[in-house]
Amino acid sequence: MDVLRIDVCPGLGSLDGGPNSALAAAQVLAADAWGADRSWFLHNGSTAGNQIMLMATCHPGDVVLTSRNTHKSIVSGLVVSGARPVYIRPELDPESHIAHGVTPEQIEEALDHHPEAKAVLIVSPTYYGACSDVAGIADVAHRHGIPLLVDEAWGAHFPFHPSLPPHAFSAGADMAVTGVHKLLGAFLQASLVHVRGDLVDGDRVEVVAGMVQSTSASALLRASLDVARMQMATEGEALLSDVIALAEDAREEINNHPRLSCLGKELVGNHGVVALDPTRLVVNVTGAGFSGYEADRVLFNEHDVAVELSDFANVLADVTIGHQREDLDRFVAALRAMADDPHAQQLSSKGFVEEALRVLPEQALSPMEAFHAPQERVSLAQSVGRVSAEMAATYPPGIPVLVPGERLNPALVAHLQAQVEAGGRIVGPSDPKLATIEVVRE
Ligand SMILES: Cc1ncc(COP(=O)(O)O)c(C=O)c1O
């Protein structure tokens, strides 16, 4: 009831609240906390942030280099901005089946082939907590005179503890999105976009931010951003010390089980990863005879434990300032009980068509061109050779396997079918079971 009572316009002003508004003051404090020159409060999540980053830096047809393990919101940003992506393929970790970081060398090589690129956009950390060499990539982008944009949706806590990986602006990024609602205390949908330096035009960001968001921002969401910022600025280091300790203890206990393994420091230096967020617990369950999807169901149905995401091989748990030691103990106990189940070996990991992730499909049209082209619906089985008008991503983590404008090939179709059969939730296509798919009419 109190929530309803306070959901009124409290005089913060609209998105252009004016230089003397409470909103403007709160945004200055946010910029200071996250190391930016200017920050904008977002009330449509990091999805809006990614759309804003692309619309503020690219015009239709402009080339943007982006890591292929982007989030689906970046694909929506490509559609609305009209930018033409050149994908950098992160190396796939054969153990965990996860695509991690991209390297400065890959960016350099791509810029040699595409000197016309207008920006570089990377996701760091990834959903799984893997951080690319943002500083090295920023150097490369700057040598070519273009900005580095970082989707830091999962790294909102980084500036507030010295043991966490460097945050985007300390590493030289020019623009970044921070998902404050994800791992900190802001309400869902509350996020930030920031700029630093003069490679990105802040006034254009202001205009675009006003275009992709509601003009009736919730004061509750905005206030929650300010509160989350204050909490981190005043007690972040102490709170995050506890979080890191909880996560490290759980990681050690999980790794003590012979059939479970939790991603850790061994990843650093491999697969384009220079740092790992210690607060993410990525547990490979295949040694225990489960796919990640199956483990997710067992943990939820039999142990009342909900994980953040599952994929073919892993389940992922976040450890946040909202967790207590009992929560982690329950998670570890549930994992151990599951892994000790004598019937577990009867369950098997379903097919995983790695080729679909190792080889990028041919890009016949830009995402915007394909999205707006005349379309027709065909069965997925008959879609090989056709240009997709839709995106398909497993969710979570929401990493697209197929982007509008890409030509479907046999490995891609087999991979999508395997994901559906394995119980993965596919988002993007208008037919969520993916029996059929919208393709560009020939
Ligand atoms: C890497 C990444 N970027 C952006 C987003 C979009 O964030 P939001 O849900 O706040 O719109 C997500 C969501 O999971 C994400 O994982």
The ligand as a MOL file (V3000), in Angstrom:
LIG
                    3D

  0  0  0     0  0            999 V3000
M  V30 BEGIN CTAB
M  V30 COUNTS 16 16 0 0 0
M  V30 BEGIN ATOM
M  V30 1 C 24.8910 -9.0670 -20.8000 0
M  V30 2 C 23.5160 -8.4880 -20.6780 0
M  V30 3 N 23.2710 -7.2730 -21.1970 0
M  V30 4 C 22.0520 -6.7000 -21.1160 0
M  V30 5 C 21.0100 -7.3440 -20.4990 0
M  V30 6 C 19.6530 -6.6940 -20.4570 0
M  V30 7 O 19.3880 -6.2560 -19.1720 0
M  V30 8 P 17.9360 -5.8370 -18.6600 0
M  V30 9 O 17.2690 -7.1210 -18.2750 0
M  V30 10 O 18.2270 -4.9400 -17.5140 0
M  V30 11 O 17.2230 -5.1420 -19.7560 0
M  V30 12 C 21.2240 -8.6170 -19.9230 0
M  V30 13 C 20.1370 -9.3350 -19.2540 0
M  V30 14 O 20.2450 -10.4280 -18.7930 0
M  V30 15 C 22.5100 -9.2100 -20.0270 0
M  V30 16 O 22.7600 -10.4310 -19.5350 0
M  V30 END ATOM
M  V30 BEGIN BOND
M  V30 1 1 1 2
M  V30 2 1 2 3
M  V30 3 2 2 15
M  V30 4 2 3 4
M  V30 5 1 4 5
M  V30 6 1 5 6
M  V30 7 2 5 12
M  V30 8 1 6 7
M  V30 9 1 7 8
M  V30 10 2 8 9
M  V30 11 1 8 10
M  V30 12 1 8 11
M  V30 13 1 12 13
M  V30 14 1 12 15
M  V30 15 2 13 14
M  V30 16 1 15 16
M  V30 END BOND
M  V30 END CTAB
M  END
